[in-house]
Amino acid sequence: MPFKIPSECNNDNFLTMLKYLNANEVPKFELDINNCSKIENIEEFEKGKEIYQMYKRQLYLSGLLVSNSEYDSKISKWRSIISKAKIDLKEEGIALLDEPILDDQLIDALADHCREVEFRSCQVDEGYFVLWKESIVSHLTIQLSPFMREVCQDSNLIPGKPLILYYPSNSFIGMHIDEYPSYKFSIGFVVDFKGGDLAWGLSMIPKKKRGWLSLRLKKGQCFVFRGQSCLHWRERLPKNCSIISISLAWDTKQSLEFYLKQQETND
């Protein structure tokens, strides 16, 4: 069970968070909790803030390790989001979610985590970096599976290979559809970006092909789409612009079984 961090514990309330963590038997800080309201040594205070940020992130990421029943309980809260997304996904192949399904604290924790990921050996020709099957986002894929099974109206969806994508300035991704199998349905969202009030857009042609659209997302805003049906790309990022995004993927049991049979035949 993850720690439930009270709403009053935010980035501006360092002392409240320290006392909360101490009361809940989180591993002790190298700081005298009882006297932290009297801290005069700035270096000691800054060290404490750094430790607090580290533990806060760990607490939110630990929420990804709980059983699916924790996320199942949220389905009722997501009901209105799911109802609209079902229609949009079926008709257009893409559904932009109007309400958040991931809270701000988790998005911030994911952003911190992704910024520390080792990307240097993962660059592709178009200039962006991609990391496959990273453990934290793999857990997130599993936890969001109940939501996706509802939206995609398929109780047998199987998690695919999640991606962390880093786009520095001057990088792009060409027009493509997602590979088969593993990417029939995807959730995409931006955890961090620079250069403007909204993240640099992902362009896409919906199923009805009445033209193309560019998704300029707020941090943490999610969209669901059929990556194997909708052509999509990202234009070259301008100077001083960057994006870190996460893409989670699922495929149907039938599709994966068909793929395996094909492989057996080819062998």
GIQUI-V870421 format. One record per run of one state. SS is the DSSP state (hx for helix, st for strand, lp for the rest). FROM is the first residue (numbers start at 1). TO is the last residue. Records with the same first field share a line. If there is no record, write none. Layout:
# GIQUI-V870421
SS = FROM-TO / FROM-TO
This chain:
# GIQUI-V870421
lp = 1-13 / 24-32 / 39-41 / 66-67 / 73-78 / 93-93 / 97-103 / 116-119 / 124-128 / 133-134 / 144-144 / 152-156 / 160-162 / 168-172 / 177-184 / 195-201 / 206-211 / 216-221 / 226-231 / 235-241 / 267-267
hx = 14-23 / 33-38 / 42-65 / 68-72 / 79-92 / 104-115 / 120-122 / 135-143 / 145-151 / 253-266
st = 94-96 / 123-123 / 129-132 / 157-159 / 163-167 / 173-176 / 185-194 / 202-205 / 212-215 / 222-225 / 232-234 / 242-252
